[in-house]
Amino acid sequence: MKGLHMVTFTLLVIGGLNWLLFALFNTDIGALLGGGGIATVIYVLVGISAIAEVATHKSNCKFCGGPKPMADISQKT
């Protein structure tokens, strides 16, 4: 599950950077990589990643109810 999370997170970062490029320079990553079919594949992968993150976020995020970090053994009270 961690591998899926890392892939989807990476693709979401790429999607966010793409929106930044579009807003600042009126260009996008797909156009820089050749446009057309490549851009469509990138956009579909980013969209699927967003859906996967929405579906699995709560189980992956330690702040939203996911796995809790182990207590530090060296801090005994």
N, C-alpha and C positions, 0 to 999 in steps of 0.2 A: 504494500500500500504506500510505503514511503517513496518508492520509485515513481509511481503514478503521480503522487503529489509533487515531486520535484519537476517532472516533465510538464505538468499542467501549470505549475507556478512559473516556470521559465517561459512558457508560451504566453501566459498572461502578462508577464513583464514585457515581452516583445510586442504584444498588442498595445500595452500602455505607451511604450516608446513610439509606436507607430502613430498613435493619436497625437502625441506631442509633436512629432515631425510634421504631421498634417496641419496642426494648428499654427506652428511657427513658420514653416517653410512651404506649405501647400504641396507637400510631396508625401509619399508613403513608402514603407519598406518593400512592398510588392512591386512598385514601379522601379525601385532601385535594383531589384533582382531580376528584372526583365518583364514584369507585368504579365498580363494574360493569365494563363493557367497556373503559373507559379503563385501569383497573388491570390488567386481563388483558393488554392490549397492552403496557403498560409492563413487566410481568413477563416476557412472552415476549421482548421486545427485550433486556432485561437478560440473560436466559438464553442467547439466541443470541450476545450479545456475549461472554459468558463462554466459550462454546465456541470462538468465533473467536479470542479471545485465547489460549486454551490451545493451539490449533492453530498459531498464528503467533508465539507469544511468543519462541521461540528466535531466529527470524530478525529480530525487531524489537528485542530487548534487547541492548545493547552489553555487558552483564555476563554474558549467557548464550550468547554466540557469534554475536551479530548483527553488523551493520556496525561496524567499528572507527572511532573518530574519527581524522580526519587529523592527522598530526604537525604541531606548530607549527613553521613554517619559520624563525621568528625565533630559535629555540633551537638553534643549530648547535654541535656539540661539536668 
